Amino acid sequence: MVTKERVKRKIDHMPNDLLEKVYKYINELTSRNKTKKKFRTYKLDGQFDNINIRQRAYE
């Protein structure tokens, strides 16, 4: 298993021109996790529009 110290040590020994690429890669990894999908809601004009579906499911 890779630890933070091992990664930091490798980065410390890298040439300066590659550090920008590593920084961009790390930013891409962290930004992917923050995007969440939005669920689309539909108005169906039916019996389930104005009720609490969870409450009805547990009845």
C-alpha positions in Angstrom: 0.0 0.0 0.0 1.2 3.5 -0.9 1.4 6.0 1.9 1.5 9.8 1.7 5.1 9.9 2.8 6.2 7.6 -0.1 4.2 9.8 -2.6 5.7 13.0 -1.2 9.2 11.5 -1.4 8.7 10.6 -5.0 7.4 14.1 -5.8 10.4 15.7 -4.0 12.8 13.9 -6.3 10.9 14.8 -9.5 12.2 17.5 -11.9 10.4 20.8 -11.7 9.0 20.6 -15.2 6.9 17.5 -14.3 5.5 19.0 -11.2 2.9 21.0 -13.2 1.6 17.8 -14.8 1.4 16.0 -11.4 -0.5 19.0 -10.0 -3.0 19.0 -12.9 -3.5 15.2 -12.5 -4.2 15.5 -8.8 -6.7 18.4 -9.4 -8.6 16.3 -12.0 -8.9 13.4 -9.6 -10.3 15.6 -6.8 -12.7 17.5 -9.1 -14.3 14.4 -10.5 -15.5 13.3 -7.1 -17.3 16.6 -6.4 -19.6 16.4 -9.4 -22.9 14.9 -8.6 -25.6 13.9 -10.9 -28.9 15.8 -10.7 -32.0 13.8 -10.7 -34.7 15.0 -13.1 -38.1 15.4 -11.7 -41.2 15.1 -13.7 -44.7 16.3 -13.1 -46.9 13.4 -14.1 -50.3 14.9 -13.3 -51.3 11.9 -11.4 -52.1 10.5 -8.0 -48.5 10.7 -6.8 -47.8 14.4 -7.4 -48.8 15.9 -4.1 -48.1 13.1 -1.6 -45.1 12.0 0.4 -44.2 8.7 -1.4 -41.9 7.5 1.5 -44.7 7.9 4.0 -47.1 6.0 1.8 -44.6 3.2 1.2 -44.3 2.5 4.9 -48.0 2.5 5.5 
